[in-house]
Amino acid sequence: MVREPLHAPVAHLIRGGLIEGTHYGSVVVLDGDGTVRFQLGDIEAAFYPRSALKPVQAVAMVRAGLPLDGELLSLAAASHSGEERHLAGARRILELAGVSEDALRNVPDMPFDPAVRDTWIREGRGPSRLAQNCSGKHAAMLYTCVLNDWPLEGYLDPTHPLQQAIAEIVEDLTGQRIARVTVDGCGAPLFSVSLHGLARAAARITAAAPGTPEARVADAMREHAEMASGAGRDVAALMKAVPGLLAKDGFEGVQVAALPDGRAVAVKISDGANRARVPVAAAALAWAGVSPDLLTEFQGEALLGGGLEVGRVRPVRSLEPVVSACA
């Protein structure tokens, strides 16, 4: 499992009818019963899901007693854009926990959304822990520690009770042992699993019985998609476009999505390119049985020449025929 991934071509840059470039990666599609319907590349090698693991982390915190629901629970699983509603939500979680922003240990950063960041800079504001895209998760981590009488100091240490509890649920929902532990961009522990395991975890979250921690997280993210991301973000648009879909992206070209009946997809683009992540994820969802009519806006980024469209980023043929056949 811990080895060099054997990625395969998953998307081409088509310009003027010719392949200008190729993105490599891996894709897995699961049926509702958990069997693999489609795979491409290497779905069993260990990799870091990055923020695509946040729904699992949120489930772990709810299992540990986190009482959030709705917008605030969605924010706990978010890679947010740094909009004022995101900052206000993170402050609210900290207020419920009875702690200040000083307790946060995520790295200070500017807002993730370029337009929000530009406004922030014009206003003379600098990096802050609250603006960093993982602040909702970190605020929820602190709240979970308070509720369990766990120390706030060192809450990001992999040996801390909070992180041990999260690691246990990662292994439970993915159905596999964590291969490696490192540090994510925000400073939190990052657990490596396989792409197959990530898809399995997403399926278990969306197919869980109503009222369970898994269902609460799925409901919160689906009903408040822009709190889990931001206005204009593709992952929020995807959840709005496909009824019942739970979707989460992660840095370095990771995407996971699952439907209430347990069908799930997971994508890793080896070079981390978002322009390949979106159309490959859409093609994988078509493989899972989602109508291509719901996925038309996610079919690939246009390539421009002289300001005009001269091509697109397209999934490779082994993905595309399913989209065409279902049209």
C-alpha positions as CSV (number, residue, x, y, z in Angstrom):
1,M,0.0,0.0,0.0
2,V,2.9,2.4,0.8
3,R,4.5,2.6,-2.6
4,E,4.7,4.8,-5.7
5,P,1.2,5.1,-7.1
6,L,0.7,3.7,-10.6
7,H,-1.3,6.5,-11.9
8,A,-2.8,6.4,-15.5
9,P,-3.9,9.1,-17.9
10,V,-7.2,10.5,-16.8
11,A,-7.6,13.7,-18.8
12,H,-6.3,15.4,-21.9
13,L,-5.9,19.0,-22.8
14,I,-7.4,19.2,-26.3
15,R,-6.4,22.3,-28.3
16,G,-7.4,22.6,-31.9
17,G,-8.3,18.9,-32.1
18,L,-4.9,17.7,-30.8
19,I,-3.8,16.5,-27.4
20,E,-1.6,19.3,-26.0
21,G,-1.1,17.8,-22.6
22,T,-2.1,14.9,-20.3
23,H,-3.0,14.7,-16.7
24,Y,-2.4,11.5,-14.8
25,G,-4.3,10.3,-11.8
26,S,-6.6,7.6,-10.4
27,V,-10.3,7.1,-10.3
28,V,-12.6,4.7,-8.4
29,V,-16.4,4.3,-8.7
30,L,-18.3,2.2,-6.2
31,D,-21.8,0.7,-6.6
32,G,-24.3,1.0,-3.7
33,D,-23.2,-2.4,-2.4
34,G,-19.6,-1.3,-2.2
35,T,-18.3,-3.2,-5.2
36,V,-16.0,-1.5,-7.6
37,R,-17.9,-0.6,-10.7
38,F,-15.0,1.2,-12.4
39,Q,-11.3,1.9,-11.7
40,L,-8.5,3.6,-13.5
41,G,-5.0,4.0,-12.3
42,D,-4.0,3.0,-8.8
43,I,-6.9,3.0,-6.2
44,E,-5.1,1.0,-3.5
45,A,-1.8,3.0,-3.0
46,A,-1.6,5.1,0.1
47,F,-2.2,8.8,-0.5
48,Y,-3.1,11.9,1.4
49,P,-6.8,12.9,0.9
50,R,-6.1,16.4,2.2
51,S,-9.4,18.3,2.9
52,A,-11.5,15.6,1.2
53,L,-11.1,13.8,4.6
54,K,-12.9,16.6,6.5
55,P,-16.3,14.9,6.4
56,V,-14.8,11.9,8.2
57,Q,-13.1,14.2,10.7
58,A,-16.4,15.9,11.3
59,V,-18.1,12.5,11.9
60,A,-15.5,11.7,14.4
61,M,-16.1,14.9,16.3
62,V,-19.9,14.4,16.3
63,R,-19.4,10.8,17.6
64,A,-17.3,12.4,20.4
65,G,-20.2,14.6,21.4
66,L,-19.9,17.7,19.2
67,P,-23.5,19.1,19.2
68,L,-23.4,21.2,16.1
69,D,-25.9,20.8,13.2
70,G,-26.8,22.8,10.1
71,E,-24.6,25.6,9.0
72,L,-22.1,25.3,11.8
73,L,-21.6,21.6,11.3
74,S,-21.1,22.2,7.6
75,L,-18.5,24.7,8.5
76,A,-16.8,22.2,10.7
77,A,-16.2,20.1,7.6
78,A,-15.4,23.1,5.4
79,S,-12.5,24.4,3.3
80,H,-14.2,27.7,3.3
81,S,-13.6,30.8,1.1
82,G,-13.1,33.2,4.0
83,E,-16.4,35.1,3.5
84,E,-17.8,37.0,6.4
85,R,-20.4,34.3,7.1
86,H,-17.6,31.7,7.4
87,L,-15.7,33.9,9.8
88,A,-18.9,34.6,11.8
89,G,-19.6,30.9,12.0
90,A,-16.2,30.1,13.3
91,R,-16.5,32.8,15.9
92,R,-19.8,31.3,16.9
93,I,-18.3,27.8,17.4
94,L,-15.6,29.3,19.5
95,E,-18.2,31.2,21.6
96,L,-20.1,28.0,22.2
97,A,-16.9,26.4,23.3
98,G,-16.1,29.3,25.6
99,V,-12.7,29.9,24.1
100,S,-11.1,32.8,22.2
101,E,-9.5,32.9,18.8
102,D,-6.1,32.8,20.5
103,A,-6.8,29.1,21.2
104,L,-6.7,28.3,17.4
105,R,-3.5,26.7,16.2
106,N,-4.2,26.6,12.4
107,V,-1.8,28.7,10.4
108,P,-2.7,32.4,9.8
109,D,-3.7,33.0,6.2
110,M,-5.6,35.2,3.8
111,P,-9.1,34.2,2.6
112,F,-9.0,31.4,0.0
113,D,-11.4,33.0,-2.5
114,P,-9.5,35.4,-4.7
115,A,-12.2,38.1,-4.8
116,V,-12.6,38.0,-1.0
117,R,-8.8,38.1,-0.6
118,D,-8.5,41.1,-2.8
119,T,-11.2,43.0,-0.8
120,W,-9.4,41.9,2.4
121,I,-6.1,43.4,1.1
122,R,-7.7,46.6,0.0
123,E,-9.1,47.0,3.5
124,G,-5.6,46.6,4.9
125,R,-6.2,43.4,6.7
126,G,-3.5,40.8,7.1
127,P,-3.4,37.0,7.5
128,S,-5.5,35.6,10.4
129,R,-6.2,32.2,11.8
130,L,-10.0,32.9,11.4
131,A,-9.7,33.7,7.7
132,Q,-7.7,30.5,7.0
133,N,-9.9,28.0,5.2
134,C,-9.8,25.3,7.9
135,S,-10.8,27.6,10.8
136,G,-14.3,26.0,11.1
137,K,-12.7,22.6,11.6
138,H,-10.2,23.9,14.1
139,A,-12.9,25.7,16.1
140,A,-14.9,22.5,16.2
141,M,-11.9,20.6,17.3
142,L,-11.5,23.0,20.2
143,Y,-15.2,22.6,21.1
144,T,-14.9,18.9,21.0
145,C,-11.9,19.1,23.4
146,V,-13.9,21.3,25.8
147,L,-16.8,18.9,25.8
148,N,-14.6,15.9,26.6
149,D,-12.3,17.7,29.1
150,W,-9.4,17.1,26.8
151,P,-6.6,19.7,27.0
152,L,-6.7,22.5,24.5
153,E,-2.9,22.7,24.4
154,G,-1.5,20.3,21.9
155,Y,-4.8,19.5,20.3
156,L,-3.0,19.1,16.9
157,D,-0.5,16.5,18.3
158,P,-1.2,13.1,16.7
159,T,-1.0,11.6,20.2
160,H,-3.7,14.0,21.6
161,P,-7.0,12.2,22.6
162,L,-8.9,14.2,20.0
163,Q,-6.6,13.1,17.1
164,Q,-6.5,9.6,18.4
165,A,-10.4,9.6,18.3
166,I,-10.3,11.0,14.8
167,A,-7.8,8.4,13.6
168,E,-10.0,5.6,15.0
169,I,-13.0,6.8,12.9
170,V,-10.8,7.3,9.8
171,E,-9.9,3.6,10.1
172,D,-13.5,2.6,10.9
173,L,-15.1,4.4,7.9
174,T,-12.4,3.7,5.4
175,G,-12.1,0.1,6.5
176,Q,-8.3,0.1,6.5
177,R,-5.4,1.0,8.6
178,I,-3.8,4.4,8.3
179,A,-0.6,4.0,6.3
180,R,1.2,7.2,7.3
181,V,0.6,10.3,9.4
182,T,2.0,13.8,8.5
183,V,0.9,17.4,8.9
184,D,-1.7,19.0,6.7
185,G,-1.3,22.6,5.4
186,C,-3.4,24.0,8.3
187,G,-1.3,22.2,10.9
188,A,-3.7,19.3,11.8
189,P,-2.6,15.7,11.5
190,L,-3.2,14.2,8.0
191,F,-3.9,10.6,7.7
192,S,-3.1,8.6,4.6
193,V,-5.5,5.9,3.2
194,S,-6.2,4.6,-0.3
195,L,-8.5,6.2,-2.9
196,H,-10.7,3.1,-2.5
197,G,-10.9,3.7,1.3
198,L,-11.8,7.3,0.8
199,A,-14.7,6.4,-1.5
200,R,-15.8,3.7,1.0
201,A,-15.9,6.3,3.8
202,A,-17.9,8.8,1.8
203,A,-20.4,6.0,0.9
204,R,-20.8,5.0,4.5
205,I,-21.4,8.6,5.5
206,T,-24.1,9.2,2.9
207,A,-25.8,5.9,3.3
208,A,-26.0,6.0,7.1
209,A,-29.3,5.9,9.0
210,P,-31.0,9.2,9.7
211,G,-29.9,10.8,13.0
212,T,-26.5,9.1,13.1
213,P,-23.4,11.2,13.3
214,E,-22.7,10.3,9.6
215,A,-26.1,11.4,8.4
216,R,-25.9,14.6,10.4
217,V,-22.7,15.6,8.7
218,A,-24.0,14.6,5.3
219,D,-27.2,16.5,5.8
220,A,-25.4,19.6,7.0
221,M,-23.0,19.7,4.1
222,R,-25.7,19.1,1.5
223,E,-28.2,21.6,2.9
224,H,-25.5,24.3,3.5
225,A,-23.1,23.6,0.6
226,E,-21.7,27.1,0.5
227,M,-20.8,27.0,4.2
228,A,-18.7,23.9,3.4
229,S,-17.0,25.8,0.5
230,G,-18.1,29.2,-0.7
231,A,-20.1,31.2,-3.3
232,G,-19.2,30.2,-6.8
233,R,-17.1,27.1,-5.7
234,D,-17.4,24.1,-8.0
235,V,-18.0,21.7,-5.1
236,A,-21.0,23.6,-3.9
237,A,-22.4,23.9,-7.4
238,L,-22.0,20.1,-7.8
239,M,-24.0,19.4,-4.6
240,K,-26.7,21.7,-5.8
241,A,-26.8,20.2,-9.3
242,V,-27.1,16.6,-8.2
243,P,-29.9,15.8,-5.7
244,G,-28.6,14.1,-2.6
245,L,-25.0,14.3,-3.5
246,L,-22.3,14.9,-0.8
247,A,-19.1,16.2,-2.3
248,K,-15.8,17.4,-0.9
249,D,-12.6,18.6,-2.6
250,G,-9.1,18.6,-1.3
251,F,-5.8,20.3,-2.3
252,E,-3.6,18.5,-4.8
253,G,-6.4,17.4,-7.1
254,V,-8.6,15.3,-4.7
255,Q,-12.3,14.9,-5.1
256,V,-14.8,12.6,-3.3
257,A,-18.5,12.4,-3.8
258,A,-21.3,10.0,-2.7
259,L,-25.0,9.5,-3.1
260,P,-27.6,8.5,-0.4
261,D,-27.7,4.9,-1.8
262,G,-24.0,4.4,-1.2
263,R,-22.7,5.0,-4.7
264,A,-19.5,6.9,-4.5
265,V,-16.6,8.2,-6.5
266,A,-13.1,9.3,-5.6
267,V,-10.5,11.1,-7.8
268,K,-6.9,11.9,-7.4
269,I,-5.1,14.0,-10.0
270,S,-1.4,13.3,-9.7
271,D,-0.2,16.9,-10.5
272,G,-2.9,18.5,-8.3
273,A,-4.6,20.3,-11.2
274,N,-8.1,21.5,-10.5
275,R,-8.8,21.9,-14.2
276,A,-8.6,18.1,-14.5
277,R,-10.3,17.3,-11.1
278,V,-13.7,18.7,-12.0
279,P,-14.3,17.0,-15.4
280,V,-12.8,13.7,-14.2
281,A,-15.1,13.8,-11.2
282,A,-18.1,14.5,-13.4
283,A,-17.2,11.6,-15.7
284,A,-16.9,9.3,-12.7
285,L,-20.3,10.4,-11.4
286,A,-21.7,9.5,-14.8
287,W,-20.1,6.1,-14.5
288,A,-21.9,5.9,-11.1
289,G,-25.2,6.5,-12.9
290,V,-25.8,10.3,-12.4
291,S,-27.5,11.7,-15.5
292,P,-25.0,13.7,-17.7
293,D,-27.7,16.3,-18.0
294,L,-27.0,17.3,-14.4
295,L,-23.3,17.4,-15.1
296,T,-23.0,19.6,-18.2
297,E,-21.4,22.6,-16.4
298,F,-18.7,20.3,-15.0
299,Q,-17.5,18.8,-18.3
300,G,-14.2,20.6,-18.6
301,E,-12.5,24.0,-18.5
302,A,-12.2,25.8,-21.9
303,L,-8.8,26.4,-23.4
304,L,-8.5,29.9,-25.0
305,G,-6.6,31.1,-28.0
306,G,-6.7,34.8,-28.8
307,G,-9.6,35.1,-26.3
308,L,-11.6,32.4,-28.1
309,E,-12.3,28.8,-27.1
310,V,-10.1,26.5,-29.0
311,G,-10.3,23.4,-26.9
312,R,-11.1,21.8,-23.5
313,V,-9.8,19.7,-20.7
314,R,-11.5,16.4,-21.4
315,P,-11.5,13.0,-19.6
316,V,-9.8,10.2,-21.4
317,R,-11.8,7.9,-23.6
318,S,-12.3,5.2,-21.0
319,L,-14.3,7.7,-19.0
320,E,-16.0,9.7,-21.8
321,P,-18.0,6.9,-23.5
322,V,-20.1,6.4,-20.4
323,V,-21.1,10.1,-20.5
324,S,-21.9,9.9,-24.2
325,A,-23.9,6.7,-23.9
326,C,-26.1,8.1,-21.2
327,A,-26.8,11.4,-23.0
